[in-house]
Amino acid sequence: MTTPARRDDLAARLRTDRPHSARVWNYLLGGKDHYPPDAAVGEQILTAFPDFAAVARLQRHFLARAVRHLAGEVGIRQFLDIGTGLPTADNTHELAQRIAPESRVVYVDNDPLVLVHARALLTSTPEGACAYVDSDVRDPARILAEARRTLDFDQPVALTLLGILGQLSDDENPAALVTELLAALPSGSYLALSDGTDTSEALNTAVAAYNSQSAHTYHLRTPAHIATFFEGLDLVEPGVVPTSDWRPELSTFPGPVIRGHAVCGVGRKV
């Protein structure tokens, strides 16, 4: 149960006067869970880079394909989804539990609005489990400690990091965070990751506009840099590729094919 003090803390953290990445992303995906500053920045991004909404949708499409592959073809029954964002259609637990109702999913995000929605909407099947951790990706020790309440770290876990490492600067060493998270997971676990690339001048301009106004900055990287996050893992075919090109035959989502601007991949811990 949320105490009055806890509710006051969440309200203070909402910062409705400043755009937040999860709410801006929700606006770009056509959602309703955002505030005027989020919508204003979203429109500014779309003015500088009109394809941004399509790129955002492709990230969700990749999530669906990756989870279906891991739950269906591989047989993974546990998922740790860090950087959840606001709930939409076909969230990780819905995708996984549609294939295997006993799947267990832990979501992690640090936006209090995500926390409120998660408690209301992220409900599990009776056979499985669905939990939410209010934490930042920069605190992997806490994430892992809380996730262990729901997940069995003696069995394989799929770690999903979609668009979240771009929120860390190089000084924050995102590769080390990935290494720490994966080190806690057993052999046979997987990493599914996607992030934006710096290969488009228009996208660079759009992200610069977002960074100038947001409480959180986003850092585009080269495809080669993003590929280094998979070092030590066995990449699933077709490797680290543009988001639209990762096993597109598995997608049931309509929409434009946009290559570039983001890459993704799935790797197995040996």
C-alpha positions in Angstrom: 0.0 0.0 0.0 1.3 3.5 -0.9 1.7 5.7 2.1 0.9 9.5 2.0 4.6 10.3 2.2 5.3 7.9 -0.7 2.5 9.6 -2.7 4.0 13.0 -2.0 7.4 11.8 -3.1 6.0 10.4 -6.4 4.1 13.6 -7.0 7.3 15.6 -6.5 9.2 13.4 -8.9 6.6 13.7 -11.7 8.1 17.1 -12.7 5.2 17.9 -15.0 6.9 21.2 -15.9 9.7 19.3 -17.7 9.6 16.7 -20.5 10.4 13.1 -19.5 11.7 10.5 -21.9 9.0 7.9 -21.1 6.2 10.5 -21.6 7.7 12.0 -24.8 8.0 8.4 -26.1 4.4 7.8 -25.2 3.4 10.9 -27.2 5.4 9.8 -30.2 3.7 6.4 -30.1 0.3 8.1 -30.1 -0.5 7.6 -26.4 -2.4 9.8 -24.0 -0.2 9.6 -20.9 1.9 12.8 -21.2 1.8 16.4 -20.3 2.0 19.6 -22.4 5.8 19.9 -22.1 6.2 16.3 -23.3 3.9 17.0 -26.3 5.7 20.2 -27.1 9.1 18.5 -27.3 7.5 15.6 -29.2 6.3 18.1 -31.8 9.7 19.7 -31.9 11.3 16.4 -32.5 8.8 15.5 -35.3 9.4 18.9 -37.0 13.2 18.2 -37.1 12.8 14.5 -37.9 9.3 13.5 -39.2 10.2 9.8 -39.2 10.8 9.7 -35.4 7.4 8.3 -34.6 7.9 5.5 -37.1 11.3 4.8 -35.5 9.6 4.7 -32.1 7.1 2.2 -33.4 9.8 0.0 -34.9 11.4 -0.3 -31.4 8.1 -1.7 -30.1 7.9 -4.0 -33.1 11.4 -5.3 -32.3 10.4 -6.0 -28.7 7.5 -8.1 -29.9 9.6 -10.1 -32.3 12.4 -10.6 -29.8 10.0 -11.7 -27.0 8.1 -14.1 -29.3 11.4 -15.6 -30.4 12.8 -16.0 -26.9 9.5 -17.3 -25.3 8.5 -19.4 -28.3 11.6 -20.7 -30.1 14.1 -20.6 -27.3 11.8 -21.4 -24.3 12.7 -18.6 -22.0 10.3 -18.2 -19.2 11.8 -15.2 -17.3 12.2 -11.6 -18.5 13.9 -8.6 -16.9 12.7 -5.5 -18.8 14.7 -2.4 -17.8 13.5 1.0 -19.1 9.9 -0.2 -19.4 8.2 3.0 -20.4 4.5 3.6 -20.1 2.4 0.5 -20.7 1.0 0.2 -24.2 -0.4 -2.7 -26.2 1.6 -6.0 -26.3 3.8 -5.4 -23.3 6.5 -7.9 -22.5 4.5 -10.0 -20.1 1.5 -10.1 -22.5 3.7 -11.3 -25.3 5.5 -13.9 -23.3 2.4 -15.2 -21.4 0.4 -15.5 -24.6 3.0 -18.1 -25.6 3.7 -19.5 -22.1 1.3 -18.4 -19.3 3.8 -19.4 -16.6 6.2 -16.7 -17.7 7.6 -14.4 -15.0 8.4 -10.7 -15.9 10.0 -7.9 -13.9 9.7 -4.4 -15.2 12.1 -1.6 -14.1 11.6 2.1 -14.6 12.2 5.3 -12.6 9.3 7.5 -13.9 6.7 7.8 -11.2 3.9 8.0 -13.8 5.1 4.6 -15.2 4.9 3.3 -11.6 1.3 4.3 -11.2 0.3 2.9 -14.6 2.3 -0.3 -14.0 0.5 -1.1 -10.8 -2.9 -0.7 -12.5 -2.2 -2.3 -15.9 0.7 -4.8 -15.7 -1.3 -7.8 -14.4 -0.1 -11.3 -14.8 -1.8 -14.6 -15.6 -2.5 -16.8 -12.6 0.2 -19.2 -13.7 2.9 -16.6 -14.1 4.1 -13.5 -12.3 4.5 -9.8 -13.1 6.4 -7.3 -10.8 7.6 -3.7 -11.1 10.8 -2.2 -9.6 10.9 1.5 -9.2 14.6 2.0 -9.9 17.2 3.5 -12.2 19.3 1.5 -14.7 22.3 3.2 -13.0 21.7 1.1 -9.9 22.0 -2.5 -11.1 22.7 -3.9 -7.6 19.2 -2.7 -6.4 17.6 -3.9 -9.7 19.0 -7.4 -9.3 18.2 -7.6 -5.6 14.5 -6.7 -6.2 14.2 -8.8 -9.4 15.3 -11.9 -7.3 12.1 -11.6 -5.4 10.2 -12.7 -8.6 12.8 -14.4 -10.8 14.9 -17.5 -10.3 18.5 -16.6 -11.2 19.4 -20.2 -11.4 17.3 -20.4 -14.5 17.8 -18.4 -17.8 16.6 -14.9 -17.9 16.1 -12.6 -20.9 17.3 -9.1 -20.2 15.8 -6.4 -22.4 17.3 -2.9 -22.7 15.4 -1.0 -25.4 16.4 2.6 -25.9 17.7 2.8 -22.3 21.5 2.8 -22.7 21.2 5.9 -24.9 20.1 7.7 -21.8 23.5 7.1 -20.3 26.6 9.1 -21.3 29.9 7.5 -22.1 31.2 8.8 -18.8 28.6 6.6 -17.1 30.0 3.6 -18.8 26.9 1.8 -20.0 28.9 -1.2 -21.1 30.0 -1.9 -17.5 26.3 -1.8 -16.4 25.4 -4.4 -19.0 28.3 -6.5 -17.9 27.2 -6.3 -14.2 23.6 -7.2 -15.0 24.6 -10.1 -17.2 27.1 -11.4 -14.7 24.3 -12.1 -12.3 22.4 -14.2 -14.8 23.1 -17.9 -15.6 24.4 -19.4 -18.8 21.6 -19.6 -21.4 20.3 -16.2 -20.5 19.8 -13.6 -23.3 20.3 -9.9 -23.9 17.9 -8.1 -26.3 19.0 -4.5 -26.9 18.2 -1.7 -29.3 19.3 2.0 -29.4 19.4 5.0 -31.6 22.3 5.7 -33.9 24.1 8.9 -34.9 23.9 8.2 -38.6 21.3 10.8 -39.5 21.9 14.6 -39.4 18.2 15.1 -39.0 17.9 12.7 -36.1 21.0 14.3 -34.4 19.2 17.7 -34.7 16.0 16.3 -33.2 17.8 14.7 -30.3 19.7 17.9 -29.6 16.4 19.8 -29.4 15.1 17.2 -26.9 18.3 17.3 -24.8 18.1 21.1 -24.6 14.7 21.0 -22.8 14.5 17.6 -21.1 15.5 16.6 -17.6 17.2 13.6 -19.1 19.5 13.6 -22.1 19.8 11.0 -24.9 23.1 9.9 -26.4 23.1 8.6 -30.0 26.0 6.3 -30.8 27.5 4.6 -33.9 26.2 1.2 -34.8 29.7 -0.2 -34.1 29.7 1.2 -30.6 26.2 -0.3 -29.8 27.4 -3.6 -31.1 30.1 -3.7 -28.4 27.4 -4.1 -25.8 27.1 -7.7 -27.0 30.8 -8.6 -26.5 31.2 -12.0 -25.0 27.7 -13.2 -26.1 26.7 -15.5 -29.0 24.7 -13.3 -31.4 21.4 -14.7 -32.7 21.1 -14.3 -36.4 21.0 -11.9 -38.1 23.3 -10.2 -35.6 23.3 -6.5 -34.8 21.3 -4.9 -37.6 18.9 -2.0 -38.3 15.8 -2.5 -36.2 13.5 -3.2 -39.2 15.8 -6.0 -40.3 15.8 -8.2 -37.3 13.8 -11.2 -38.2 11.1 -9.1 -40.0 9.2 -12.2 -41.1 8.1 -12.7 -37.5 6.5 -9.3 -37.3 2.7 -8.9 -37.4 2.8 -5.1 -37.3 2.1 -3.1 -40.4 4.0 0.1 -41.0 6.8 1.7 -43.1 10.1 0.0 -43.4 12.7 2.5 -42.2 16.3 1.4 -42.2 18.9 3.1 -40.2 18.5 5.5 -37.2 18.5 2.5 -34.7 20.1 -0.9 -34.5 19.2 -4.0 -32.4 20.3 -7.5 -31.6 19.8 -10.5 -29.4 22.7 -12.4 -27.8 23.0 -15.5 -25.7 25.2 -15.8 -22.6 27.4 -19.0 -22.9 
